[in-house]
Amino acid sequence: MAERATAIIFGVGPGLGWALAKRFAIETMQVAVVARNEEKLNSLIQSEGAHDIRAYAADVSKSDDVLRVFNDVGRDLGEPDLVVFNAGAFQKANVLDINPADFERCWRIGCLGGLLVAQAAARRMIKRGHGTIIFSGATAALRGSAGFANLAVPKFGLRALAQSMARELGPQGIHVGFVIIDGQIESERYRHLVEERGEDSLLAPDAIAELYLQLHRQPRSAWSHEIDVRPWSEKF
């Protein structure tokens, strides 16, 4: 029997992160989910009855935390074949009103965290000659809107990081992808928008998760690096 692949998802909550975990688990992958609050992750796992998914706690902006997770997952499940960086932080503010501490916090989680996670993943994958690293992007990675500098700056940086990594690591067998999520992801908080706009007018987390899996499955003779995804109702 072939060895089961291992996936690690950094930045998991009840939305896209959890949809990714469920989809990868259906593929019989061994799945590790990571967030700062391990208790909340375990509650989510128990409420969903997904006992084959394992929770780990880490602050992605801290190198020691990230390395500990990779070491623990390597011991518990095996070295990762797929790593997703889905973490981020955002506090809306106009440029003149941005608190520098908030700006730094958003950058450290959304951009520096991406570097720390991707470095740790790549160092392990290079030894085996294969692996996939996927970053969750956003419309803000392409343009900075008014009031959204705290999101756009980290996402711009994350996109640049992904481009450099793809060029450096592709020849070593590592597939690096960047998914631009151009639209609002469906959740209970935004259910009213579905009622206003119509069915499937928001991005379904399960549909996005399917895209990530397809990106991971691509043969290396035809790798995609950057993919954008949006609902039919989104203007672009």
C-alpha positions in Angstrom: 0.0 0.0 0.0 1.3 3.5 -0.9 2.3 5.7 2.0 -0.3 8.3 2.8 0.6 11.9 2.0 0.7 14.5 4.7 -0.8 18.0 4.5 -0.3 20.9 6.9 -2.6 23.9 6.9 -1.5 27.1 8.7 -4.3 29.5 9.6 -7.4 27.3 10.2 -10.8 28.5 11.4 -14.3 27.4 10.5 -14.1 28.9 7.0 -11.7 28.1 4.2 -9.0 26.6 6.4 -11.5 24.0 7.7 -12.8 23.3 4.2 -9.2 22.6 3.1 -8.7 20.2 5.9 -11.9 18.3 5.2 -11.1 18.0 1.5 -7.6 16.8 2.0 -8.8 14.3 4.6 -11.3 12.9 2.1 -8.3 12.2 -0.2 -7.0 10.0 2.6 -4.2 12.5 3.4 -3.0 12.8 7.0 -4.0 16.3 7.9 -2.5 18.7 10.4 -4.3 22.0 11.1 -2.6 24.9 12.8 -3.8 28.0 14.6 -2.9 30.0 17.6 -5.7 28.5 19.7 -5.4 24.7 19.8 -8.4 24.4 22.0 -10.7 26.0 19.4 -9.3 23.7 16.8 -9.9 20.6 18.9 -13.5 21.8 19.5 -14.0 22.2 15.8 -12.6 18.7 15.2 -14.9 17.2 17.8 -18.0 19.1 16.6 -17.4 17.8 13.1 -16.4 14.3 14.1 -13.2 14.6 12.1 -11.0 12.6 14.5 -8.5 11.9 11.7 -7.4 15.6 11.6 -4.9 16.6 14.2 -4.5 20.1 15.8 -1.4 22.0 16.6 -0.9 25.5 18.1 1.5 28.1 16.7 2.0 31.8 16.1 3.2 31.9 12.5 5.1 35.1 13.1 7.4 33.3 15.5 10.1 31.0 14.0 10.4 28.7 17.0 6.6 28.1 16.9 6.7 27.2 13.2 9.7 24.9 13.5 8.1 23.1 16.5 5.0 22.4 14.5 7.0 21.0 11.6 9.0 18.8 14.0 5.9 17.6 15.8 4.0 16.9 12.5 7.0 15.1 11.1 7.1 12.9 14.2 3.4 12.2 14.3 2.4 12.0 10.7 5.5 12.2 8.5 7.1 14.9 6.5 4.7 17.2 4.5 3.8 16.7 0.9 1.5 19.7 0.9 1.7 22.9 2.9 -0.9 25.7 2.8 -0.3 29.1 4.2 -3.7 30.5 4.9 -2.9 32.8 7.9 -3.5 36.5 8.0 -4.6 39.5 10.1 -6.4 42.7 9.1 -7.6 45.9 10.8 -9.3 48.4 8.6 -7.9 51.9 8.8 -7.2 54.9 6.6 -3.5 55.5 6.0 -3.4 58.6 8.2 -5.0 56.7 11.1 -3.0 53.4 10.9 -1.4 52.5 14.2 2.2 51.4 13.3 1.9 48.5 15.8 -1.2 47.2 14.0 0.5 47.6 10.7 3.5 45.6 11.9 1.3 42.9 13.4 -0.6 42.5 10.1 2.7 42.3 8.2 4.3 39.9 10.6 1.4 37.4 10.5 0.4 37.8 6.8 3.9 38.1 5.2 6.7 37.2 7.6 4.7 34.2 8.7 4.5 33.1 5.1 8.3 33.2 4.8 8.8 31.3 8.0 6.3 28.6 7.0 7.5 28.3 3.4 11.2 28.1 4.4 10.5 25.3 6.9 8.4 23.4 4.3 10.8 23.9 1.5 13.8 22.7 3.5 12.0 19.4 4.2 10.6 19.0 0.7 13.9 19.6 -1.1 15.4 16.6 0.7 12.7 14.4 -0.9 12.6 16.1 -4.3 8.9 16.9 -4.3 6.2 18.9 -2.6 3.6 21.6 -2.9 3.4 25.0 -1.1 0.3 27.1 -1.6 -0.3 30.6 -0.4 -3.8 32.1 0.1 -3.9 35.5 -1.6 -6.6 38.1 -2.1 -7.8 40.9 -4.3 -5.6 43.1 -2.1 -2.5 41.3 -3.5 -3.2 43.1 -6.8 -4.4 46.5 -5.7 -4.5 48.4 -2.5 -8.0 49.9 -1.8 -8.7 52.8 0.5 -8.8 51.7 4.1 -7.1 48.4 3.3 -3.3 49.1 3.5 -3.0 46.8 6.5 -4.2 44.0 4.2 -2.7 45.0 0.9 0.9 45.5 2.1 1.2 41.9 3.5 -0.6 40.4 0.5 1.6 42.2 -2.0 4.7 41.0 -0.1 3.3 37.4 0.1 2.7 37.4 -3.7 6.3 38.6 -4.4 7.6 35.9 -2.0 5.6 33.2 -3.8 6.9 34.4 -7.2 10.5 34.3 -6.1 10.0 30.9 -4.5 8.4 29.4 -7.5 11.4 30.4 -9.7 13.9 29.1 -7.2 12.3 25.9 -6.0 10.5 24.7 -9.2 13.7 23.2 -10.6 14.1 21.3 -7.4 10.7 19.7 -7.6 8.8 22.0 -5.4 5.5 23.4 -6.8 4.7 26.8 -5.4 1.2 28.2 -6.0 -0.5 31.5 -5.2 -4.4 31.6 -5.2 -6.0 35.0 -5.5 -9.3 34.8 -3.8 -11.2 37.7 -5.5 -14.4 38.0 -3.6 -16.1 37.4 -0.3 -16.1 33.8 1.1 -19.4 32.5 2.1 -20.1 32.3 5.9 -23.0 32.8 8.3 -21.8 36.3 8.8 -22.4 37.1 5.1 -25.4 35.0 4.6 -27.5 38.2 4.0 -25.4 38.9 0.9 -26.5 35.6 -0.6 -30.1 36.5 0.0 -29.5 39.9 -1.7 -27.4 38.7 -4.7 -28.6 35.2 -5.3 -27.4 31.6 -4.9 -23.7 31.0 -5.4 -23.0 34.7 -5.4 -20.3 34.2 -2.7 -17.3 32.0 -2.9 -18.1 28.6 -1.4 -15.2 27.3 0.8 -15.6 23.8 -0.4 -15.3 24.9 -4.0 -12.1 26.8 -3.2 -10.7 23.8 -1.4 -11.3 21.7 -4.6 -9.2 24.2 -6.5 -6.3 23.9 -4.0 -6.4 20.1 -4.4 -6.3 20.3 -8.2 -3.3 22.7 -8.0 -1.5 20.2 -5.8 -2.3 17.3 -8.2 -1.0 19.1 -11.3 1.8 17.2 -13.2 5.0 19.2 -13.2 5.0 19.4 -17.0 2.1 21.8 -16.6 2.3 23.6 -13.3 0.2 26.7 -12.6 1.7 29.3 -10.3 -1.0 32.0 -9.9 -4.7 31.3 -10.1 -7.6 33.6 -9.4 -11.0 32.5 -8.3 -14.2 34.5 -7.9 -18.0 33.9 -8.0 -20.0 34.7 -11.1 -21.4 37.9 -9.5 -18.1 39.5 -8.7 -17.0 42.5 -10.8 -13.4 42.5 -12.0 
